[in-house]
């Protein structure tokens, strides 16, 4: 490509460079890719529909908050949710040094005197220790095991908090800026985990806190002052929300419950004394970077002028919002929030407009791109960097 073809109009490129690209701190030490394995016992007769809702909720949440170039999601459910299949899937993963591994399980669970916490799936039993051993063998930079093991099946609803706003930074903080291991389950030993057809109480709260944060929590968002949301802070919020939702719905009431240790047997119990609490099995992962890098300007791309539809990216600035979203040299930007782009000025105007919208609502902008070498366009959510970011 010639210099003229790459740069085009000097005036437009100068404006684009000022608005869209700037230097930013190095992200060389951070995680670059997240491998996700979602396991659900959807064949279970008592909680199968709830488990399917859990898988759908979490998969959609992760797809929304993490760019497709930075995640690989595998789902094992139904007849595929067997101990052998789960362990094989983990063992067959190709995980490099700068990758994290997130495994999630929804279904029944019991405490075995010899094995400890055991996932009692329709197609077999798998101990938590065995799954963790397989995960640790992959040597991922960050390992996360989150389980919502239901011992009770009863109606529940999670109250929608008022004045919620989207917060994309939580995804990046938790899955790409920590080092170590996270091992947590939705119910402490001897307590029940509640669910309904919308999914487990814990998983509903987990997904909701990943995507939204009440404005009243903003001041406590970074209680430990690391500059990012830590797993300790996040799980503290999720735990409080889960406990509150379970207590509000079940306090002082008797409900019919299903015990996984007595599959098919029905047990009546007063659940007001069995508050649902999370249990963390190991020290939580440590944040290894004291902030999410910022570049001071919204997007971080340079545009080439070509005859092809859309705007071709000639350069993606390191550590920019565009790099985080997975944009690459040669990709073509076709639309922003459904509005076609024909000129650099279109891009400048729309980015300015959506930055103002993001400042007031924190909503992501959907960018339709045509990846280099592909014939199929792809929609990617991006959060522009705001002028006030530091």
N, C-alpha and C positions, 0 to 999 in steps of 0.2 A: 504494500500500500504506500503511495507517495505521501510526502509531507503535506502537500496541498489537499489531497483527499482526506487525510487524517485530521487536519486542523480546520479546513473550511474558512468560514467568515471569521476574521480576527476579532471583531467586536462581540459576536455572539459567544465565541469560545472564551474570551476574556471574562464575560459576564458569567458564563457557566462555571468557569474555574473558581470564581469568587464565591458563587452560591453553593456549588455542588462538591467541591473538593478542597481538602486541607490536610496538613500533616496531623498525625495523632500518635499517642503513645503506643509502644510496641506490644503486641499480643502474643509474642513468640512462645510464652510459657503456658498458654491456656490450652484447653481441650478443643479439638477441632470437629469431632463427630460423636454423636450419641447413638448407641445401639440399644433398641428397646425390644423387650420380649414381654408380651402381655399374655397371661395364662388365665383361662376362665373355665370353671366346671359348669358349662351351660347345659350339660345333659342331666344335672341333678334335678330330681322331681320337685324339690321344695323351693330351691332358690335359683334355679336355672335362668329364669327370665330376668331376675334381678342382676345376676352375674353378667348376662348379655348387655344389660344397660350399663353396668360398670365398664365393660370393655369398650363399648361405644363412646361413653362419656370421656374416658381417659384418652382414647385414641384421637378423638376430635380435638380435645384440648391440646394435646401435644402437637398435632398437625397444625393447629392454629398458631401456637406460640413459637415453634421452632421451624426455621426454613427447611424445605425438603432436601436441600443439598447437605444439610448438617445432621440428618437423622435417618435411621433405618428402623422401621417398625415391623415386627413379626407378631402375629397373633396365633396362639394355639388354643382352640376351644373344641367343644363337642368330643368326638371320638379321638381327636388329636391331642387332647389334654390328658396325657398319660405320663407317669414318671419317666419312662424310657424316652419318650419323645422330647420332654422338657430338657432332660440332661443332654441328649444328643444335640438339641438345638443350641444349647449353651456351648457345648464342646466344639461344635462345627463353626462357631463364629470366628471370623478373622478380625482380631482386635489389635491395633497398633498402640504405640506408647501414648499418643495424644487422643485416645478415645475413652469414653465413659460407657458403662453398661448399666442399664436400668431394667430390672425384672420386677414385674407386678403379678400378683396372684389374687384372684377373687373366687371364693367358694367356701367350703367347710374346713374347719381346722380343730384339732384336739391336742391336748397335752398328754404325751405318752411318758410313763415313769422312766423308761429307759432311753427313748429317742428324743424326748423333749417335744418341741412344737412340730406337729405333723399335719400336712395338708391331706385331708381325707377326700380325695377326688372319686368320682363315680368309677373311673377306670384304674384306680390304684392309689396307693399311699406314698407320699414323698415327704421325707423329713426336711425341715428347714436347714439343718446342719449339712445334709447332703447337697442341697441346692447351693448353699453358700460356698461349700468346698469347690464345686464346679465353677462358680463365678470367680473365686479367688485364683483358680488355676489359670484364668485367662490373662492375668496381670494387667487389667485395665487400670488407667490412672485413677478413675473413680468408679466405685461399685455401689449400686443402690438397689436394695431389696425392700419393696413395700408390699404388704399383704393386707387384704381386707377379708378376713376369715370369719364368715357368718356362722354363729351358733344359734341365732334366733331369727325367726321369720315373722315380722309383724309390721303393721302400717306405720309409716313415719314420714314426716316432711321436714325439709330443711328450710328454715325461714330465710327469705331473701333479704339480705342486709340493704339498708337504704343508702342512696348516694354512692353507688359503686362506680369504679372507673377501671379501665383496663390498665394493666401494668406489665408490659412485655419484659421488663428487666428481671422479673422473678425467674423466668425460664433460663435466661442466660446465667444468672447468678448460681442457681442450684445445679444445673446440669453441665456447665462448662467452666466454672470458676471455683471448683472445689477439688480437694485431693483426699483420697482415703475411702471410707466405706460408710454407708447408711443402711441400717437394718432395723425396720420398724414394722409393727403389725397393729391392726386397728383395735385389738382388745387385749388388755393385760390378762395374765394368767388368772383363771377363775371367774372371768367376766364374759358377758355376751357381746357380740357385735350385731347391730340392728340393720335391717335392710327392708326395702319395699320394691315395687316394680320399677321404680326410678333408679334403683341401685342401692348400694350400701351407704349408710349415713356418712361413714368415713370417706369413701371415695367421692361422694357428692361434695363434701366439704373440701377435700383435697383438690379436686378439679376447679372448684369455684375460687379457692384461694390462689391457685396457679394463675388464673386468668384475671381475677378481679381483686381489688382491695378496697374496703370501706375507707372513705376519706378520713374518718375518725382515727384510723390506724396509721396515718402517714407519719405522725410524729414518732411513733414507736417502730417504724419500718426498719430502721437501722440502729436498733438499741445498742448493739455492741460496737458501733462506730467503725466497722471494717470497710464501709463504703459500698457494700453489696448486701443482699439478703442472704443470711446464712441458713443452713438447715435447722439449726437450733431455734432461730427466730420463726422460721416458717412452720415447723412442726408444733411449736408452742401455740401459734394461731390456729392451726388445723385442729389440734387437740382440744383447745378451748371451744371451738365451734362445734366439734363433734360431741363433746360432753354436754354442751348447752342444748343442742338439738335433741339428743337422746333423752335428757332429763325433762325438757319441756313437754315432750310428747308422751313420755311413759310414766312420769312421776305420779305416784299414788294410784296406779291403775294395775289391774291384772290382765295379762294378755296371754293368748295361746301361743306357745313357742314350740319350735322344732329343734331338738338336740341332735347334732351330727353323730354323737356317740351312741345314740339310740335311733338310728335311721328308721323313719317311718313311725316311731312312737311319738305320741303327743303328750306334752307336759305343761301343766298350768303353773305359772309362777308369778309372784309379785315382783316386778322388775324395778320398782323404785329404789330398792337397795342394791341394785346391780348397775351402777353408773358405768357407761362405757368410757374407758380410758385407754390411751395409746400405750404401747410398751416398746421401748427402744432397747435392742439387744446388744449394741456395741457403741463405743464412742462415736459421735457423729463426725463426718468428714470435716476437714478444715478448709477454710477459704485460703487460696494461695495467691490471690492478687487483691490488693486493697481497694480496687475500684474497677468499675466498668469503663474502659478507655473511651474517651470522647475526642472528636476532632474539631468541634466548635462550629461545624457547618452541616447542612442537612444530609447530603446523600453520598458524595465521594466518587463520582464518575466523570470521565472525560468523554465527549461525544465526537464521533467521526461523521462526516457527511458522505452519504452514499446514495445510490438510486434505489436501494431496497426500502421496502415499507418500514416505518418506524425509525427509531434513532439507534444507531449502532454504537455500542460501548467500545471505545478504543483503549480505555485504561480504567482499572478499579483501584482506588487508593487503599493502601493497607490499613486494616483495622477500622474501616469506614462502615456505616450502616449498609452500604451496598455489598461490601465484602461479607459481612455477617449474614446477609440475606442469600449469599451464594452467587451473586452476579459475577460473570466472567467476561474477559475481553472477547469480542465477537458476538455476544448476546445482543439482541435488538429489543429495545423498550417500545412496546406497541401502545399501551394504554395505562392511564392512571385512574383508578376508580371508575373504569368504564369509558373514560373520555379519550378518544384517539389522539396520538401525538404525531405531528408532522414536522415541526421545527423545534430548534433548541429553545426559542422563545416560548413555545407552548409548554415545554417542560419547565422552564424557569417560572412561568406564571402559575402553573398548577402546583408546583412544589411549594411556592410561597403561600398559596391559598390553603394547601393541606397542612402546612406547618402551623398556620394559625388555627386550623380546626383541631389539630392534634394538641395544641397548647390548651385548648378549652375542654376537649373531650377525652384526650389521650387515645383516640381511636387510631388504629393502623390504617395505612393506605395500601390498597391492593394494586400491585403492579403486574400487568400482563406482559410477559417477555417471551421472545422466541429464542430459546437456547441455541448457541452456535452448533451447527450440524444437525439440528432437529427440525422436523416439519410440524411438530405439535406445540402450540403455545402453552405456557404454564403461568398460573396465577400465584404470586408470592406476596405475602403480607410483609410490609416494611414499616418500621417506625423511624421517621426522620429524626436526626439529632436536633434538638431545640437550641436556639441561640443562647439560652441561659445555662445550658449544660456545662458542667465543669469536671 
